[in-house]
């Protein structure tokens, strides 16, 4: 099937994605009845597989090439990291109770920093051993780049399950806070390691720590600044249309500034969202404005997540794994799970004050550490070559396992823990 017409415009691509998300979401709701993100991911992946099979079996059909070219023009990495991520993190942070988060501030801080670094090192080291065993022609630092890009977890998917299962709000806040901040921290660690891998420079822990402090600290500072400015602007009026516009300005303006200053936009948006979602919602908005702002960002969150998980499935067109790629990807699944478990243990058990009070909380954090679009976007940003194909295979394997297995069974795990420890799980401990 030849497509000699002019390439699709960005508006055309956005329209196709929204229409496809709506149609597939309706089909899933009426027929498959799977959780929304799982249904869209499965259908996107099936669509990609069908297109690839049609291209292989029927001469002259090149629809999969057209879809692949369209996705390449869309630039999944740029679209997510420079566009969607700012809205998703802000929307997620709006719903986190800061008072409850403060009660769990130490485990959240350690999970999103120490936990990310521990996971990066363990995954990188284990994959390096596997790569050496398979005699893969990959420089050692690239295994740690993979460890960094697979460390961030997706807060949106797991929070939906926690709310459905009526998990204590304090645990919801701890899980949400860790996911929001480990996204930003993971991207900063990835950026530092990726820079060293591309330039070939020797990686220095002291230089890495300096860059981390600048990027992460700068992101937190910008988030506080823009969150405070937004809060003051919201408190100065009672006009819901303009106040929704102000929250949009905080997200888009703050993220754009961070991008130009080369500091962490994700951390900035998490901080700004926490500030406006707590101080702003409580003290700077009327009931009408609060209702409009919350519902507006819930709609943005749902729309972008629908598109994101559909894209995750469709992006499988970019992956044609060989035996080594497939083996590398399959082995990445237990390794990332084990590293996540160790990272949680180190972050929440070494220091007594950081221990989680709810029984089973560590297991919820472990199995609920879902990987998502951020990891795929970072993997797709790697330079073309054999290394990229290996890392893509491992990333897709870990993400699909997260979405299709962990996300699908997390509710059952939570229900079992509640049955086993009813008094503890239903309590209000931090």
N, C-alpha and C positions, 0 to 999 in steps of 0.2 A: 504494500500500500504506500504509494508515494505521496508526499505532501509538498507540493511545489508552491503552496501559498505562502504569504508573508508570515514570519514567526509571530506567535502570540505575544500580545503586549502584557505588561505586568498586571493590568486590570483584568485581562482575559484569563490569565493564570489564576489570579485570586478568585475570580468568579467560578471557574471550574472547580477549584478546591472547596469552596463554600457549598456549591450545588452538590458535589459528590459527597461531602460530609453529611449534608442534610438527607440526601436520598439513602445513603448507606446506613445512616443513623436510624432513619425511619424503618428500613428493612430489618435491621438488627432488633429494634424495639418490638416490631410486629411478629417477626419470624424466628430469628435466632435466640432472642431474649437473653443475650450475654451482657455482662457489664459493659457500659458504653465504650470505654477505651479498649477493652479486649476485643469487642466486636469490630471496631474500626480498624484496629491493627491487623486482625486476622483477614478481614476482607481486603485491605490494602495489599497484604502479602500474597493472598490468593490471586488478586488481580495481576500483580507483578509476575507470579509464576505462570499464569495462563498466557500472558503476553509473550513471555520468553519461550514457552512451549509452542505457541502458534508461530512465532518467528522461526523456530527450529524445524517445525514439521511442514509448514505450508510455504512454499517458495513465493516470494513477492510480497509477503506481509512483513512490514517493518514498523508496525504500530508500537512495538516495545522500544524501538530506537527513537521514535518520535516522543514517547513519554519520557525516555531517559534524557533526550536533548532538552525537553521542556523543564524537567527537574534540575538539569544542570544550569539552565538559564535562570531558574528561580534561585539557585544557590542556597541550598538548604542551610548550610553553615551560617552564611551571612544573614539569611532571613531569621533564623532562630536566635543567634547570639547577638545580633545588632537590632533586632526588632521585637520578636515575640517574647524573648526571655524577660525583657524589662517589664512588660505588662503582666506576664505570668507570675513573676516574683512579687511584684507590688500587690497584685490581686490576692495572692496567697497570704502575704504578710498582713493584709487588712483584717483577716479573720483570726489572727493569733492574739490571745489575751496576754497582754504584757505583764500583768500582775502574776498570772500563773507561770509565765515564762521566767520571770525573775526568781520564782521559788526553785526553779530547776536550772538556774543560769550556769552553774559550774559544769554539770554534765553536758549541757548543750554546747558550752564553749569548748570543752575537751573533745566531744564527739565530732564537732565541725572543724577542729584544727588537728589535734593529736590523732584522732581517729582517721582523718583523711590522709595524713602523712604516713601513719602506720600501714594503712591499707595500700597506699601507693608503693611503699617499699616492699611489702610482702608480696603483692601481686607481681611487681617488677622482678623481684628476685626469683620467684617460682617460675614465671614465664621465661626468664633467662635460662634457667636449668632445662626447661622443656625445649627451648630453642636450641640449646647446645646439644641435647640428646638427638634432636631431629636434624642437626647440622644445618640449621637455617642461616642464610647469609644476612643476618640482621645485627647491626651495631648494638652493644649492650644497653646504651641509654634509651633506645627506642622501646625496650620492654618496660622501662619506668615511665615513659611517656604514656604508654597504654595504661599502666597502673594509675596514673593521675587522671586520665580521661574517663576511666570507669568508676572512679571513687564517688563522684557526685550522685546523689539520689534524687528521686522525683517526689516532691512533697504533695503534689495535687492528687495523684492516684491513691496514695496510702491514706490521706486525710478523709477521702470519701468513704473508705471502708471503716475507719475509726468512728466516724459519725454514725454510720449505719448500725454498727455493733454497740453503740452507746458506751464507748470506752470513756473512762474518767477524763474530764477536760484537762486536768493537769498533765496526763500522759499525752493527750492530743497536742497540747502546747509544746511539750518537750520534743515530740516527733516532728512537728511542724517547724519549730525553731531550728532543730538540727538540720533538717532537709534544706530550709531556706538558706542557712549560712554555709553549709558544706558545698552548695552549688558555687557560691562565690569563691570560697577557699579552693575548691578543686580546680576551678578555671584558672586561678592565679598560679597554683602549683604546675598545672599543665603548661601555661604560657612560659614559665621560667624554664622548665625541662625541655619544652619544644624549641625554645630559642637556642639552648645549648646543643640540642641534637642537630639542628639545621646548620648552625655555624661551625660545628665540630669543635667548639671550645671545651676545655676541661671544665666539668661542673664543680663549682665551689660551694660548699654548704654555707659559708659565711656570705658570699655574694648572693646566693639564693635567698638567705634569710633577710638580707638588706632589701632586695627587690620585693620580697613578700611583704615586708613591713610598709614599704612605700605604696604598693598597689592596694593591699588590704586596708591599711590605715587611711589612705586617701579616700577609698571608697566609703568607709564608715563616716568620715568627716563630711564628704559631699552629701551623703544620705541624711545626716543630721541637719546640715545647712538647708537643703531643699525641703526636708520634712518640716523644719521650723518655719521657713518662709511660707510654705503651703498652709501650715496650721494658722499662722497669723493672718493670712489672706482670707481663709475660711471663717475665722472668728470675726472678721470685720464686716460681714454682710450676711444676709439671709435671702439668697437668690439661688435656688437649686441648680438651674441650668448653668450659671456661671461657676458655681462651686464644683460641679462635675468637670467643667472645663479646666479649672485650676488643678484638680487631681491629675488630669491628662498632661497638663503642662509640667507638673512636677516629674512625672515619669519620663516623658519624652525629652524635656530640657535637661534633666539631671543625667539621664543615660548618655545623651549626646555629649555633654560636657565631660563625663568620665571617659568616654571613648577618645576624645581629643586630648585629654590629659594623660591617657594611658594608665588609668587607675581602674579599680574594679567596679564596673557598673552594676553587676548583680548584687554585690554587698550593699552598694548605695541604695538600690531599690528595695532591698529587704529592710534596711533601717528606716527609710522614708515611709514605707508601707506600715511598719510597726508604729511609728510615731503618729501618722495620720489616722490609722485604724484604731488607735487607743485615745490619745489626747484629742485628736481632731474630731472623731466620731462622738466622744463623750462631752467635750466642752465647746466645740466650735460649730456644731451643726444642729439645726432644728430637726424635729421628728420627720418632717417632709423631706428635707435635704438628706438626712441619714438614710432614709428609705431609698431615695433615688440613687445616691452614691453607691450603696451596697449592691443594689440590684443591677446597676450599670456594670460594676466590676465583676459581678457574678456572671453576667452575660458575656463579657469580654473573655473571662476565664474559660467558660464552657466552649465558646466558639473557637478560641485559639487551641485549646486542648484537642478538640475534635479534629481540627486540621493537622495538628502536630502528630497525632497517633495514626491518622490516615497516611501522612507522609512517611512515617517510620516504616509502615508496611510497603508502600510504593518504592521506597529507596532500596528495597531488595534487588531491584533491577540493576543497581550498581555493583551487585555482588555475584560473581560466578566462581565459587570456591573450587579449588583442586583438592586433592587428598590431604596435602600438608595443611592447607588453609582450614579445611573442615576439622582435622584432628586438633589443630591449634585452638580453634574456636570451641570445640566441645570440652577440651581440658580447661579452658578459661572459666567455665561455669562453676565447677566446684572450687577452683582456686579463689575466685572473687567472693564466693560465699564464705569460705574459710577465713579469708583476710578480713572481711566485714565482721565476722564473729570475734576475731582476735582484737580488731580495732575497738569494738564496743567494750570488750572485757578490759582492755588496757585503760580506756577512757573512764569507765564507770566503777572499777573495782580496786584500782591501785590506791586512789585517794578516797578515804572513807566518806568525806563530805560530798563526793560526786556520785555516790551510790544511789541507784534508783530505788524508790521505796515500794512501788507496786511489784508484787510477785508476777513474774512472767514478762515484765516490761522489756528486759533485754532481748527476749525471744521475739517480741513484737517489733522492736527496733531492727533486729537482725533480718527476720523474714520480710519485714516491711521496708527494707532498704532497696526499693525498686529503682532500677536504672531506666532512663528514658531518652528523650530526644537530645538532651545536652551531650550525652556520651557519643551518640551517633554523629551529631554535628561536629564535634571536635575530631572524631575519627575521619570524617569526610574532608576536613581541612588539611589533612596531611598531604605532603607532596606525592604525586603519582609514582608508582613503583611497586616492587614486590613487598616491601615493608608495609606499605599502605594496605595492600590486599590482605596480608596476614592480620593486621590490627583491625581492619574492617570486619573480617570474619569473626574474630574473637569478640568484638564489640556487639555485632548483630546477635551472636549466640547468647551473650549475657543479657542483652536488652530483651530479646524475645522470650528468654526463660523467665525474666522478671515479670513481663507483662502477662504471658500466657499461663505460667505456673504459679509464681509467687502471688501475683495480684489475685488470681482466681481462688487461691486456697487460704489467703490471709484471714478472711472472715471466719473460716472454720477453725483456724488456729486460735483466734481471739475467743470464739465461742467456747472452745475446749478449755482454755485457760480460765475463763469466767466460771465454767462449771466446776473445775478443779479447785479454784481458790475464790469462791464467791464472796466471802467477806472482804478479802484483800483487794480484789479487782474492783469491787464496787465502792471501795473507800475513796477518800480524797487526799491520800498522801501525795507528796511531791515526787 
